[in-house]
Amino acid sequence: MSALSDPTIVGGACWEAVKKLDPRHQAKNPVMFVVLVGSVFTTVLGIQALGGHGEAAPSFILGISVWLWFTVLFGNFAEAMAEGRGKAQADTLRKSRRDVQARKLTQPKYGSPFTVVAGADLQRGDVVVVDAGEYIPMDGEVIEGAASVDESAITGESAPVIRESGGDRSSVTGGTRVLSDWLVIRVTAEAGQSFLERMIAMVEGAQRQKTPNEIALNILLAALTIVFLMATATLLPFSIFAVNEAGRGQPVTVTVLVALLVCLIPTTIGALLSAIGIAGMDRMLQANVLAMSGRAVEAAGDVDVLLLDKTGTITLGNRQATAFVPASGVTEVQLADAAQLASLADETPEGRSVVVLAKERFQIRERDLQALGAHFVAFTARTRMSGVDVEGRQIRKGAADSIGAHVEARGGSFPPDIRQAVESIARQGGTPLVVADGSRVLGVIHLKDIVKGGIKERFAELRRAGIKTIMITGDNPLTAAAIAAEAGVDDYLAEATPERKLQLIRERQAEGRLVAMTGDGTNDAPALAQADVAVAMNTGTQAAKEAGNMVDLDSNPTKLIEIVQIGKQMLMTRGALTTFSTANDVAKYFAIIPAAFAATYPELGALNVMHLASPESAILSAVIFNALIIVALIPLALRGIQYRPVPAAELLQRHLLIYGVGGVLLPFAGIKLIDSFLSLMGWV
């Protein structure tokens, strides 16, 4: 449900808008602080006017005052709405937090003696054991055991995940539940600093820091506010002097000057700036990505180099059998039959794909190896092949050089046509798997990394947006080049090591580029720490999560593309609303200045091109429009403008045309409409 249609969030935001009237909070936003001071000042002037000592009609002064208060409240409401969804998610996470008893081991080994302690009393480095049905008391690393874990409280994903020692899936999160078996866990977080605690703080905005661009824009807005404040303050003595010199007219009132100041300072973007930043982080969270800071979200919008791991990101993650290439004198059916026999007991994705391909191509059905009295030969790193001994046959499949040595040891030879086929498959970026029956080579299975559907089009979109994509893989350069060409990436790094990844990032950063990458292993931690946007997988190691500035709760490496789009959307939204706000102020200047000084300089009445009913009506209409436009833009600030992968120059041109021109024209129409309504109702 959208935050704008959720009555709980809207109701909470209304109350928060009132609470945010605290001057200590308003002082953080210089633009809205000036509006707050103006509201208080005009309220005092209005009360004074009710006593018969006002500078203008009480209805006019209090009307200005009311709408200035609304301006502040609407700005607070926008910020509170942006925070509302995060606070609702934080409440949900708090409900999932559990105070559990932990079994602290005296020795880091399953079965050793333990003492029962409160989970909150655990310290970094303590070792605990967690059995099936129990909750993990604190963030940690699995040092012994393997178990399925329910992480739905953290990720929202109902399917359990496997956590085990010694790999890149050893990290566990406090508050999740072990469903089967047991785990011995070394605690890696201090009390109160668990991943769940940090998530709660992040999603409710308690730790949100302003980004560099946001700080720079705040400084600019403050400078503009000071300039307009000084300019407005000097207008009163000039007005008094002009009246005294001319002997006619009336000086401009303080109420009018306050209204003029509020309309001229950039109140629109000032009111919505915080909401835009908070909403950007919230959109990350909706994508199940926890951004550790607003700086990370902003950096994602400026990224121009993406480092993407091949396996699981660009390809499906497992090589698939795509073709049987028989040797001379061997039919494709014979090769497929032997390949399937050698793969029936092979539970790897590659082995299963061979069985499926044989069935799809030639309707060869699986056989029962036990009924045939077959003996399965498992793959080993030393032999680099596997197979089956059945009915007097020794069928093997494996690397070309291993199978070559195998058949030669039995008096056979490696056919030249198969050697050529092996080289051809390697040049295409595939993996050749040679099949032999005793001393005879039967042919080659073509294993191929399957590039994900639609990934090439996504890379083309990124290229149009000026983002360079680099594929990282441990494959040899020949295979890497073929897959890179098929996927449509701009460059690739083959035979990647942690040192080479780190070097590549530093080289790109030295060129002035912002680099993003994903990782899940301890060996990725150095590169993640160096990258400008570092997305760690939630299933990865603790070292990877601590090195990154974002955590993908879904552990989906392709999420990096979506993260960049969300970051760019946030920057585009901020740019669009800044453009609109600036243009809006220019238009209000021409609408309100003639009305504000019509009493001092009657000749300015000639500039009343919109034929507004009266100076008071013109000023009040401008103030009302100034407040209502904030309300109208709240949905855009929260939702963000539609992302389009276009170059910066084209984006700037679009912003100027839509939000610049629109920002100039809309106030004229809006102020005229409000003026007509006020006149019709007889309120001015």
Secondary structure as GFF3:
##gff-version 3
##sequence-region A 1 684
A	DSSP	three_ten_helix	3	5	.	.	.	ID=ss1
A	DSSP	alpha_helix	7	19	.	.	.	ID=ss2
A	DSSP	alpha_helix	23	26	.	.	.	ID=ss3
A	DSSP	alpha_helix	30	50	.	.	.	ID=ss4
A	DSSP	alpha_helix	58	96	.	.	.	ID=ss5
A	DSSP	beta_strand	101	105	.	.	.	ID=ss6
A	DSSP	beta_strand	114	118	.	.	.	ID=ss7
A	DSSP	three_ten_helix	119	121	.	.	.	ID=ss8
A	DSSP	beta_strand	127	131	.	.	.	ID=ss9
A	DSSP	beta_strand	140	150	.	.	.	ID=ss10
A	DSSP	alpha_helix	152	155	.	.	.	ID=ss11
A	DSSP	beta_strand	161	164	.	.	.	ID=ss12
A	DSSP	beta_strand	171	172	.	.	.	ID=ss13
A	DSSP	beta_strand	177	178	.	.	.	ID=ss14
A	DSSP	beta_strand	182	187	.	.	.	ID=ss15
A	DSSP	alpha_helix	195	203	.	.	.	ID=ss16
A	DSSP	alpha_helix	212	246	.	.	.	ID=ss17
A	DSSP	alpha_helix	254	264	.	.	.	ID=ss18
A	DSSP	alpha_helix	267	286	.	.	.	ID=ss19
A	DSSP	beta_strand	289	291	.	.	.	ID=ss20
A	DSSP	alpha_helix	294	302	.	.	.	ID=ss21
A	DSSP	beta_strand	305	309	.	.	.	ID=ss22
A	DSSP	beta_strand	315	326	.	.	.	ID=ss23
A	DSSP	alpha_helix	332	343	.	.	.	ID=ss24
A	DSSP	alpha_helix	349	362	.	.	.	ID=ss25
A	DSSP	beta_strand	375	377	.	.	.	ID=ss26
A	DSSP	beta_strand	385	390	.	.	.	ID=ss27
A	DSSP	beta_strand	393	398	.	.	.	ID=ss28
A	DSSP	alpha_helix	400	409	.	.	.	ID=ss29
A	DSSP	alpha_helix	416	427	.	.	.	ID=ss30
A	DSSP	beta_strand	431	437	.	.	.	ID=ss31
A	DSSP	beta_strand	440	451	.	.	.	ID=ss32
A	DSSP	alpha_helix	455	464	.	.	.	ID=ss33
A	DSSP	beta_strand	468	472	.	.	.	ID=ss34
A	DSSP	alpha_helix	477	487	.	.	.	ID=ss35
A	DSSP	beta_strand	491	493	.	.	.	ID=ss36
A	DSSP	alpha_helix	498	510	.	.	.	ID=ss37
A	DSSP	beta_strand	515	519	.	.	.	ID=ss38
A	DSSP	three_ten_helix	522	524	.	.	.	ID=ss39
A	DSSP	alpha_helix	525	530	.	.	.	ID=ss40
A	DSSP	beta_strand	533	537	.	.	.	ID=ss41
A	DSSP	alpha_helix	542	547	.	.	.	ID=ss42
A	DSSP	beta_strand	550	552	.	.	.	ID=ss43
A	DSSP	alpha_helix	559	596	.	.	.	ID=ss44
A	DSSP	three_ten_helix	602	607	.	.	.	ID=ss45
A	DSSP	alpha_helix	615	639	.	.	.	ID=ss46
A	DSSP	alpha_helix	648	655	.	.	.	ID=ss47
A	DSSP	pi_helix	656	660	.	.	.	ID=ss48
A	DSSP	alpha_helix	661	681	.	.	.	ID=ss49
###
